[in-house]
Amino acid sequence: MSPNIHRLATAAAAVAALSVLLCGAGRTGAGESASCVAWRAESRPGGYGYDHVVVLDNHCDAVAVCQVSSDAAPAPITVSLEPGEVAEVTTFRGSPDRAMAPVVVCTVAFGGR
């Protein structure tokens, strides 16, 4: 395996592991990471590079508030989701790099599911 492919495979494995840890980990409740909010990261080709998008899906019984950031855009973006709501958060537009490492932390105000 060439060094570049090995680095890419290692980076992809690290992003996947981070995604598993952040998506669905933790209990629900005030101030805790809400496992009832599902999310996925997408890198969409655009006119001048890739748009980094995180899609959030609130399966909680209450409003969820999520902080979304990434390695390319570390300033968190706050999103409030009603129960059953799906939202897209664009963290970076026109990135020369397709890869992104999102960070998503969601809380549920009143327990949730």
C-alpha positions as CSV (number, residue, x, y, z in Angstrom):
1,M,0.0,0.0,0.0
2,S,1.4,3.4,-0.9
3,P,2.1,5.9,1.9
4,N,-0.7,8.3,0.6
5,I,-3.3,5.5,0.4
6,H,-2.2,4.4,3.9
7,R,-2.6,7.9,5.3
8,L,-6.0,8.3,3.6
9,A,-7.2,5.0,5.0
10,T,-6.0,5.9,8.5
11,A,-7.7,9.3,8.3
12,A,-10.9,7.7,7.1
13,A,-10.9,5.2,9.9
14,A,-10.3,8.0,12.4
15,V,-13.2,10.0,11.1
16,A,-15.5,6.9,11.1
17,A,-14.5,6.1,14.7
18,L,-15.1,9.7,15.8
19,S,-18.5,9.7,14.0
20,V,-19.5,6.5,15.9
21,L,-18.5,8.0,19.2
22,L,-20.3,11.3,18.7
23,C,-23.4,10.0,16.9
24,G,-25.6,8.0,19.2
25,A,-23.3,8.0,22.2
26,G,-24.5,9.2,25.6
27,R,-27.8,9.3,27.4
28,T,-30.6,11.7,26.8
29,G,-31.5,14.5,29.3
30,A,-30.8,18.1,30.1
31,G,-27.1,18.9,29.4
32,E,-26.2,15.5,28.1
33,S,-25.4,14.4,24.5
34,A,-28.8,13.4,22.9
35,S,-28.6,10.0,21.2
36,C,-32.1,10.5,19.8
37,V,-30.6,13.0,17.3
38,A,-29.2,11.2,14.2
39,W,-26.7,13.0,11.9
40,R,-24.6,12.3,8.9
41,A,-21.9,14.3,7.1
42,E,-21.9,14.9,3.4
43,S,-19.3,16.5,1.1
44,R,-21.1,17.9,-1.9
45,P,-19.2,19.0,-5.0
46,G,-19.9,22.6,-5.9
47,G,-18.6,25.1,-8.5
48,Y,-15.4,25.9,-6.7
49,G,-14.8,22.9,-4.4
50,Y,-16.8,20.9,-1.9
51,D,-19.5,22.1,0.4
52,H,-19.3,20.4,3.8
53,V,-22.9,19.7,5.1
54,V,-24.1,18.0,8.3
55,V,-27.7,16.6,8.1
56,L,-29.4,16.5,11.5
57,D,-32.6,14.4,12.2
58,N,-34.4,14.9,15.6
59,H,-36.0,11.7,16.8
60,C,-36.4,13.1,20.3
61,D,-39.8,13.9,21.9
62,A,-38.6,17.4,22.7
63,V,-36.7,20.3,21.1
64,A,-33.0,19.5,20.6
65,V,-30.3,22.1,20.4
66,C,-27.1,21.1,18.5
67,Q,-23.7,22.6,18.2
68,V,-22.1,21.7,14.8
69,S,-18.5,22.3,13.8
70,S,-15.8,20.6,11.9
71,D,-12.0,20.5,11.5
72,A,-12.3,22.9,8.5
73,A,-14.7,25.2,10.4
74,P,-14.1,25.0,14.1
75,A,-16.5,27.8,15.1
76,P,-19.7,26.1,16.3
77,I,-23.0,26.7,14.6
78,T,-26.1,26.4,16.9
79,V,-29.2,24.8,15.5
80,S,-32.5,24.2,17.2
81,L,-34.6,21.3,16.0
82,E,-38.3,20.6,16.8
83,P,-39.3,17.0,17.3
84,G,-39.2,15.2,14.0
85,E,-37.4,18.0,12.2
86,V,-34.6,17.5,9.7
87,A,-32.1,20.3,9.1
88,E,-29.0,20.7,7.0
89,V,-26.0,22.8,8.3
90,T,-23.4,23.9,5.9
91,T,-20.1,24.3,7.8
92,F,-17.9,25.2,4.9
93,R,-18.4,26.2,1.3
94,G,-15.9,25.7,-1.5
95,S,-13.4,23.6,0.3
96,P,-10.6,22.2,-1.8
97,D,-10.7,19.1,0.4
98,R,-13.5,16.6,0.2
99,A,-12.7,15.1,3.6
100,M,-14.2,16.6,6.8
101,A,-14.3,15.6,10.4
102,P,-17.6,16.9,11.9
103,V,-18.2,17.5,15.6
104,V,-21.9,17.3,16.6
105,V,-23.1,17.8,20.2
106,C,-26.8,17.9,20.9
107,T,-28.8,18.4,24.1
108,V,-32.5,18.0,24.8
109,A,-34.1,20.5,27.1
110,F,-36.6,18.3,28.9
111,G,-35.4,14.7,28.8
112,G,-36.4,13.7,25.3
113,R,-36.5,10.0,24.3
